[in-house]
Amino acid sequence: MTIVETPPATAGFTRYAMITCAVVAPLTLALSLLFAPFTTTAEGEPYIRGLVANLDSYPLWSWISVLSFVTFIPAIFAVSKVARSGRPVLGLAGMILAFILALPVTVNTDDVIYAAAKAGLDVPTTNRLITELNEGLPTSLLGFTFFFSLLGFVLLGIAALSSAAPKWAAIAMIVAPFLIPIAWIAQLGNLAAGAAWLVFAAASGGIALALPRS
């Protein structure tokens, strides 16, 4: 049997690249919420009016979202690898659920609002369109899969408690997925929404630091 060894330089680059992704993916989300020019935790017409009033800034935020989406895949791999080293079965279950976050299973309603505004639709019409997209499609139930992905990260945090990851990072990974939806459910504002993702970024990066060095 032939064994292919990874050169130390390549292994080191891969490790640090994955750690970087583990921090960048949630950090970009946190920054986009903290510096958003309108209240991102609002719902319905108030949210749409806020986005439409700041339409010129949306292209920048949309590209930041792309960066976050792309880096979330290696970030999940990084956290999962460490978590599975502690509790393999629980880590695998967490990884499978967590990957739902990286799958485009729902419509990006912000893009729809942007396109509707560019097309000249008024806010009430856009709101009805968004409501139908969220509630009237055959696949609308997939919108709830976001909560399953958060559950996956909780499981990864629990599994990471038995790994070489810092205990504070594992505990933060257990807590952060609960903080994220609370900011929207309670409509606490951009600071609370961004802070939840900052906790997630610290947890993700902290766990990824325990990636094997070779």
C-alpha positions in Angstrom: 0.0 0.0 0.0 1.3 3.4 -1.0 1.1 6.1 1.7 1.0 9.7 0.4 2.3 12.2 3.0 1.3 15.8 3.0 4.4 18.1 2.8 4.7 20.1 6.1 4.5 23.4 4.3 1.2 22.4 2.5 -0.3 21.0 5.7 0.6 24.2 7.6 -0.9 26.4 5.0 -4.1 24.3 4.9 -4.5 24.4 8.6 -4.1 28.1 8.9 -6.4 28.7 5.9 -9.1 26.7 7.5 -8.7 28.5 10.8 -8.9 31.8 8.9 -12.1 30.7 7.2 -13.5 29.6 10.6 -13.1 33.2 11.8 -13.9 35.1 8.6 -17.2 33.3 7.8 -19.1 34.4 10.9 -17.1 37.6 11.4 -18.2 39.0 8.1 -21.9 38.3 9.0 -21.3 40.0 12.4 -19.8 43.1 10.8 -22.5 43.4 8.1 -25.1 43.4 10.9 -23.2 45.8 13.2 -22.6 48.3 10.4 -25.8 48.0 8.5 -27.4 51.4 7.9 -30.9 50.2 8.9 -32.4 47.9 11.5 -31.8 44.4 10.3 -33.9 42.8 13.0 -37.1 44.5 11.8 -39.7 42.6 9.9 -42.2 43.2 7.0 -42.6 46.6 5.6 -40.3 48.4 8.1 -37.4 46.1 7.1 -38.1 46.6 3.4 -38.3 50.4 3.7 -35.0 50.4 5.6 -33.3 48.3 2.9 -34.8 50.3 0.0 -33.8 53.6 1.7 -30.2 52.4 1.6 -30.2 50.6 -1.7 -26.9 52.0 -2.9 -25.0 50.3 -0.1 -26.6 46.9 -0.8 -24.1 45.7 -3.5 -21.3 45.9 -1.0 -23.2 43.9 1.6 -24.2 41.3 -1.0 -20.6 40.7 -1.9 -19.7 40.4 1.8 -22.5 37.8 2.0 -20.9 35.9 -0.8 -17.5 35.9 1.0 -19.2 34.6 4.1 -21.0 31.9 2.2 -17.9 30.6 0.5 -15.8 30.6 3.6 -18.5 28.8 5.7 -17.8 25.5 3.9 -14.2 25.1 5.0 -15.1 26.7 8.4 -17.6 23.9 9.1 -15.1 21.3 8.0 -12.5 22.8 10.4 -14.9 22.9 13.4 -16.2 19.4 12.6 -12.8 17.8 12.3 -11.9 19.0 15.8 -15.3 18.1 17.2 -15.2 14.6 15.7 -11.9 13.9 17.3 -13.6 14.3 20.6 -16.9 12.5 20.0 -17.0 11.0 16.5 -20.7 10.1 16.2 -22.0 13.3 17.8 -19.5 15.3 15.8 -20.7 13.7 12.5 -24.3 14.3 13.3 -23.5 17.9 14.1 -21.5 18.3 10.9 -24.4 17.0 8.8 -26.9 19.4 10.3 -24.5 22.3 10.3 -23.9 22.0 6.5 -27.5 23.0 6.0 -26.4 26.5 6.7 -24.1 26.3 3.6 -26.8 25.0 1.3 -28.9 27.4 -0.8 -32.2 25.8 0.2 -34.2 29.1 0.6 -34.6 32.2 -1.4 -32.4 35.2 -0.5 -35.2 37.7 0.2 -32.8 40.6 0.4 -31.9 40.0 -3.3 -35.6 39.9 -4.1 -36.2 43.2 -2.3 -33.3 44.8 -4.2 -34.5 43.5 -7.5 -38.1 44.6 -6.8 -36.9 48.1 -5.9 -34.9 48.3 -9.0 -38.0 47.2 -11.0 -40.1 49.9 -9.5 -42.3 47.9 -7.2 -43.7 49.7 -4.2 -43.1 48.5 -0.6 -46.5 47.0 0.0 -46.3 44.9 -3.2 -42.8 43.8 -2.3 -43.9 42.8 1.1 -46.7 40.7 -0.3 -44.1 39.1 -2.7 -41.7 38.3 0.2 -44.6 36.9 2.3 -45.6 34.6 -0.6 -42.0 33.5 -1.1 -41.6 32.7 2.6 -45.0 31.0 3.2 -46.6 30.1 -0.1 -43.9 28.1 -2.0 -44.0 24.3 -2.0 -40.5 24.4 -0.4 -41.3 27.2 2.1 -40.9 24.7 5.0 -37.2 24.6 4.2 -36.9 28.0 5.8 -37.0 26.2 9.1 -33.9 24.2 8.3 -31.9 27.2 9.5 -32.8 26.1 13.0 -31.6 22.6 12.3 -28.2 24.0 11.2 -28.0 25.9 14.5 -28.7 22.7 16.3 -25.9 21.1 14.4 -23.4 23.7 15.7 -24.7 23.1 19.3 -23.9 19.4 18.8 -20.5 20.3 17.5 -19.9 22.4 20.5 -20.8 19.5 22.8 -18.6 17.2 20.9 -15.7 19.7 21.0 -15.8 19.6 24.8 -14.2 16.2 24.6 -11.6 17.3 22.1 -8.3 19.3 22.3 -10.3 22.6 21.7 -10.3 25.2 24.4 -13.3 24.6 26.8 -14.3 28.2 26.5 -14.6 27.9 22.7 -16.7 24.7 22.9 -19.0 26.4 25.5 -19.3 29.5 23.3 -20.3 27.3 20.3 -23.0 25.7 22.4 -24.3 29.1 23.5 -24.0 31.2 20.3 -26.6 29.3 18.2 -29.2 30.2 20.9 -28.2 33.9 20.9 -28.6 34.2 17.1 -32.3 33.7 16.7 -33.1 35.6 20.0 -31.9 38.8 18.5 -34.5 38.5 15.7 -37.3 37.0 17.7 -37.0 39.8 20.4 -36.1 42.4 17.7 -33.1 43.6 19.9 -31.4 45.5 17.1 -28.2 45.4 15.1 -25.9 45.4 18.1 -27.4 42.3 19.6 -27.6 40.5 16.3 -24.0 41.3 15.4 -22.8 40.4 18.9 -24.3 36.9 18.6 -22.3 36.3 15.5 -19.2 37.7 17.1 -19.6 35.1 19.9 -20.0 32.5 17.1 -16.8 33.7 15.4 -14.8 33.5 18.6 -16.2 30.0 19.2 -15.5 28.8 15.6 -12.0 30.2 15.5 -11.2 28.9 19.0 -12.2 25.4 18.1 -10.4 25.5 14.8 -7.2 26.4 16.5 -7.1 22.8 17.7 -6.8 21.4 14.2 -4.0 18.9 13.8 -0.7 20.4 12.9 0.1 17.8 10.3 
